[in-house]
Amino acid sequence: MTHPRVPRVVIIGAGIVGCSLADELTERGWTNVTVVEQGPLFATGGSSSHAPGLVFRTNASRTLTEFADYTVRKFRGLDLDGKPCFQPVGGLELAATSARWDDLQRKHGLATSWGICSELLDPKACAEWWPTIDRDQILGGLHTPEDGLAKALRACEAQARRATARGAVFLGHHTVLDIEQRGGRVSSVVTERGAFPADVVVSAAGLWGPKIGRMVGVEVPLLPMAHQYAKTTQLAELAGHNDELNEAHRPILRHQDADLYFREHVDRLGIGSYAHRPMPVDLDDVLGVEDAQVMPSMLEFTDADFEPSWQEALALLPALRDTKVEEGCNGIMSFTTDGMPLMGESRQVPGFWVAEAVWVTHSAGVARALAEWMVDGRSTTDVHECDVHRFEQVQLDADYVHDRASRAFVEVYDVLHPLQPAETPRPLRTSPFYPRQQELGAFFLEAGGWERPHWYESNARLAEGISLPQRGEWASRYWSPIAAAEAKATRERVALYDMTPLKRLEISDRGALAFLQRMTTNQMNRTPGAVSYTLLLDEAGGVRSDLTVARLDTDLFHLGINGNLDVDWLLRHAPTDGSVAVRDITPGTCCVGVWGPSARDLVQPLTRDDFSHKGLGFFKARKASIAGVPVTAMRVSYVGELGWELYADADVGLRLWDALWDAGQELGVAAAGRSAFNSLRLEKGYRAWGTDMTTEHNPYEAGVGFAVRLDKGDFIGRSALIALSDQPPKRRLVPLLLDHPEHVVMGKEPVHVGDSTAGYVTSAAYGYTLDRSIAYAWLPSPATSPGTRVHVEYFGEMLPATVAAEPLLDPEMTRIRR
Ligand SMILES: Cc1cc2nc3c(=O)[nH]c(=O)nc-3n(C[C@H](O)[C@H](O)[C@H](O)COP(=O)(O)OP(=O)(O)OC[C@H]3O[C@@H](n4cnc5c(N)ncnc54)[C@H](O)[C@@H]3O)c2cc1C
């Protein structure tokens, strides 16, 4: 069923998210909006009612930074009866340890990459902003002058008034009891005061999200957690500085080495702590609006939990000795397993959307993105990190959510390395090769629940003769020089890579070809046995994913995809007439990549099938049998060497690995991990979706235009690409080679051209074959000619680099096509 031009929208929850969303939707012409709220308006009793409203925008996630930046820009322009919704007092993050000081330099780089103004300050300059700081406690700070304080309740009401003026209705004291469905989608929202017909329902219920989700059978994987916030008695030094309208004048303050933050409340200080034990809250224990002593989302303050934080606060701000904690609460807020919000429309229940686990900081940005998504079908900001469908099934399990979200609470202010894995619950998903990987001393990191070897200690002796430049401390973490030996083995002999975690689908039946033709950019109508690299685009031509598609038979396709979001996108568009079957075959199968100049010498003796260049050419697939194991062999290579991805059923996977391993001994076979893999792929310029390109980029600027066949007939995104094709890209993804091989960066660093910040790094690695440090970066087109000199800012240092032509290695493809 298509919904009417102006659909009837019911938003559940009048917290900051619900109010912002009503405003953004009505602004876009969806004016038939009803917001139902169980509590009174607008101090509803939810988290927004007591949030102290600190807005620090800089985040490792570009998306979250953009959301926060929009919140600041929007709230700065809002007032409620002349009272501001935002106070731009600035932000100050302190470093008390050298690790934090290093991290602040990195954060300064992140801020620069994402367009946030920031400066690093020495202790004296920090004390000029906060005179009462004990300077001996700190090494410096990061000042962000445009951060500040959101007045969440005022912003709720101000946005609600705008929405109301456009036709929205806000109803307090309406508790949602049920959501009804008709014709396979939502049809109404039932409250104790009557039902509201709805074409679209949005759960903006904050910590109550899982309860609302249950009404329609949708998992909302968040964990409500208590977090302590306290206010001191009056502080003499603040007397006369602030008033009720301008509650603060000093920057909001973070002392993350002690898991603390501070803000002024007129003449008192507010102190928030993440230092205490995780305090998960069972939703069934959260009281109703009438029963709660103060508010349902405020639990009684537990003094003992706060005591160590109070001591830390006294150490940083000795003036607090003349005060005491006057009041406090254990306020409840939502945590997710990866710290990101939950956004999107349920596939199972069309018309049911969620916007949950959103901080005040990101609220307006999330609301804008969701409104665009609902009204226009896509958000202009890339939201893949926030999409509620990003999780694997095992990651929706209640124990997993409990475990990981508790961990996210503990780590909220930690200095986290981009490769740092969660420690529990592990191992969660393992490939059939796992026992052998353990025997070979694999160093595992985790992604999507999978244990993934990054290198194998058993290869240590291969690394002995290799001399590598001394890289920095940060780039040395979760890295080993053994990766160089594994890369060398791949380029010079042959290596086995566990590709099992790469998600794969089987798409079959009489409508499969037509479906894939419509969904993807490349020509799918090729003879069985052909493999294609292709893209999924959205309607605006943004890259949603890149896939490897093998046509195994007339109506049978094997897809190598990037993750659950691809499954979701494909299932949403799949015909419902039974003409297409989409099956996730990842759990029951496995894959080993056999790559290197000796790959054929290894595989051919193990099979009666023809693995010669003629028998199985580049980008071709076939069924075969290797050492008695039925496989699907695909002649593709993400590392740029001769070889195959060999897919087999999981139950015979170990046998396949063992056969290849045993036969490979005389060829010097090595097991190789992700660390070598990432380096090898960057030497070849192969993009990683989600890191190098997203929906914000079109294929031409991302350098994957070769996978687009505009003349093959219609496909999603084609019209947008046609409109683009006569405009040269304004920006491009290009490789940089750093001047000094010891300069290895990690990704997300700013890139400067001349005196201005021009772009940012996406992926980076040391190229062991090239003996050069590589970084891919987005830059404006005029700065992308090979030879352009740039600087990559890394921990405050300006590292010289040059834009290079790609691919950096083997442009004639002789290594792959032999
Ligand atoms: C102590 C504390 C300090 C914090 N500090 C900060 C900070 O400094 N900066 C920051 O960015 N964030 C901070 N946060 C987080 C922030 O407050 C929340 O993430 C944010 O307010 C969530 O907004 P929301 O609209 O999603 O949820 P809420 O404000 O909780 O709104 C959800 C609404 O849904 C309603 N609802 C639920 N179920 C039903 C139902 N069945 N029927 C009808 N209505 C229903 C609720 O009554 C509630 O009003 C803090 C949180 C706490 C607890």
PDBQT file of the ligand as one rigid body, heavy atoms in Angstrom, charges set to zero:
ROOT
HETATM    1  C1  LIG A 901      22.116  12.028  33.674  1.00  0.00    +0.000 C 
HETATM    2  C2  LIG A 901      22.137  12.192  32.204  1.00  0.00    +0.000 A 
HETATM    3  C3  LIG A 901      22.990  13.112  31.639  1.00  0.00    +0.000 A 
HETATM    4  C4  LIG A 901      23.032  13.272  30.257  1.00  0.00    +0.000 A 
HETATM    5  N1  LIG A 901      23.836  14.234  29.735  1.00  0.00    +0.000 NA
HETATM    6  C5  LIG A 901      23.820  14.461  28.416  1.00  0.00    +0.000 A 
HETATM    7  C6  LIG A 901      24.583  15.514  27.856  1.00  0.00    +0.000 A 
HETATM    8  O1  LIG A 901      25.248  16.247  28.575  1.00  0.00    +0.000 OA
HETATM    9  N2  LIG A 901      24.581  15.664  26.510  1.00  0.00    +0.000 N 
HETATM   10  C7  LIG A 901      23.847  14.867  25.707  1.00  0.00    +0.000 A 
HETATM   11  O2  LIG A 901      23.880  15.046  24.505  1.00  0.00    +0.000 OA
HETATM   12  N3  LIG A 901      23.086  13.881  26.197  1.00  0.00    +0.000 NA
HETATM   13  C8  LIG A 901      23.058  13.656  27.528  1.00  0.00    +0.000 A 
HETATM   14  N4  LIG A 901      22.294  12.657  28.053  1.00  0.00    +0.000 N 
HETATM   15  C9  LIG A 901      21.551  11.761  27.136  1.00  0.00    +0.000 C 
HETATM   16  C10 LIG A 901      20.267  12.401  26.684  1.00  0.00    +0.000 C 
HETATM   17  O3  LIG A 901      19.585  12.922  27.760  1.00  0.00    +0.000 OA
HETATM   18  C11 LIG A 901      19.382  11.402  25.980  1.00  0.00    +0.000 C 
HETATM   19  O4  LIG A 901      20.127  10.615  25.098  1.00  0.00    +0.000 OA
HETATM   20  C12 LIG A 901      18.270  12.108  25.207  1.00  0.00    +0.000 C 
HETATM   21  O5  LIG A 901      17.618  13.019  26.038  1.00  0.00    +0.000 OA
HETATM   22  C13 LIG A 901      17.282  11.104  24.670  1.00  0.00    +0.000 C 
HETATM   23  O6  LIG A 901      16.228  11.794  24.058  1.00  0.00    +0.000 OA
HETATM   24  P1  LIG A 901      14.929  11.003  23.556  1.00  0.00    +0.000 P 
HETATM   25  O7  LIG A 901      14.005  11.988  23.006  1.00  0.00    +0.000 OA
HETATM   26  O8  LIG A 901      15.371   9.882  22.697  1.00  0.00    +0.000 OA
HETATM   27  O9  LIG A 901      14.382  10.298  24.863  1.00  0.00    +0.000 OA
HETATM   28  P2  LIG A 901      13.458  10.873  26.024  1.00  0.00    +0.000 P 
HETATM   29  O10 LIG A 901      13.787  12.259  26.379  1.00  0.00    +0.000 OA
HETATM   30  O11 LIG A 901      13.522   9.876  27.130  1.00  0.00    +0.000 OA
HETATM   31  O12 LIG A 901      12.044  10.872  25.362  1.00  0.00    +0.000 OA
HETATM   32  C14 LIG A 901      11.331   9.683  25.111  1.00  0.00    +0.000 C 
HETATM   33  C15 LIG A 901       9.911   9.963  25.450  1.00  0.00    +0.000 C 
HETATM   34  O13 LIG A 901       9.104   8.858  25.096  1.00  0.00    +0.000 OA
HETATM   35  C16 LIG A 901       8.057   8.798  26.028  1.00  0.00    +0.000 C 
HETATM   36  N5  LIG A 901       7.454   7.468  26.006  1.00  0.00    +0.000 N 
HETATM   37  C17 LIG A 901       8.064   6.293  26.294  1.00  0.00    +0.000 A 
HETATM   38  N6  LIG A 901       7.201   5.267  26.207  1.00  0.00    +0.000 NA
HETATM   39  C18 LIG A 901       6.007   5.813  25.867  1.00  0.00    +0.000 A 
HETATM   40  C19 LIG A 901       4.726   5.271  25.641  1.00  0.00    +0.000 A 
HETATM   41  N7  LIG A 901       4.459   3.959  25.770  1.00  0.00    +0.000 N 
HETATM   42  N8  LIG A 901       3.723   6.111  25.306  1.00  0.00    +0.000 NA
HETATM   43  C20 LIG A 901       3.951   7.444  25.157  1.00  0.00    +0.000 A 
HETATM   44  N9  LIG A 901       5.147   8.014  25.394  1.00  0.00    +0.000 NA
HETATM   45  C21 LIG A 901       6.165   7.205  25.728  1.00  0.00    +0.000 A 
HETATM   46  C22 LIG A 901       8.739   9.105  27.330  1.00  0.00    +0.000 C 
HETATM   47  O14 LIG A 901       7.855   9.514  28.343  1.00  0.00    +0.000 OA
HETATM   48  C23 LIG A 901       9.720  10.180  26.933  1.00  0.00    +0.000 C 
HETATM   49  O15 LIG A 901       9.222  11.461  27.140  1.00  0.00    +0.000 OA
HETATM   50  C24 LIG A 901      22.217  12.471  29.432  1.00  0.00    +0.000 A 
HETATM   51  C25 LIG A 901      21.363  11.541  29.994  1.00  0.00    +0.000 A 
HETATM   52  C26 LIG A 901      21.301  11.409  31.363  1.00  0.00    +0.000 A 
HETATM   53  C27 LIG A 901      20.374  10.407  31.941  1.00  0.00    +0.000 C 
ENDROOT
TORSDOF 0
